[in-house]
Amino acid sequence: MSRIIFLCTGNAARSVMATVIARDRCPELEVRGAGTFSIPGLPMSQRTRTALANMDLADPFHRSHQLEQADTDWADLIVGFEPEHMDYVRRKHPEAAPKTGSLPRLARDLSPGPGDLTSRVGLLDLANATSAPWEEVVDPAGGEQEVFDACIAEIAGLLDSFLPRVTGNTAI
């Protein structure tokens, strides 16, 4: 079973959205969320909760979590939402850089499964990849509900491409 961490800044919006959607669509995956600058133990934002509810999804037990060494050791793949997330892993957890990439890049470049995820991720040479502006999923923090709804729609669309590449299941 593949293990994925979705990594955003506060673990209150983007990573929460991706984690809940991925768990719903692919129960065969082990999925967690974390933040690069998170205050542990906080619930997701109300606007994140509403955006998820609008998709008939929820995670009433979510509490924010700061990315730690145990997380990077556990994960087969760490998926960020902006260049700073990959930079953070390279600074704080350099051993995990080869398995850390942006959701847009992975949705586009990860070769489809089946097969060993670790090997397929390794082919991307993520530790040496240069992040580009097109790889950012803009943080909705501080925005109105419409901004959160647009963000979750963007994430769901990227997951439409990413998740089949991870699982090999094109029926997701």
Secondary structure, DSSP 8 states (H G I E B T S, - for coil): --EEEEEESSSSSHHHHHHHHHHHH-TTSEEEEEESS--TT----HHHHHHHHTTT---TT----B--HHHHHH-SEEEESSHHHHHHHHHH-GGGGGGEEEHHHHHHHS--SSS-HHHHHHTT-GGG----GGG-----TT--HHHHHHHHHHHHHHHHHHHHHHH--TT-
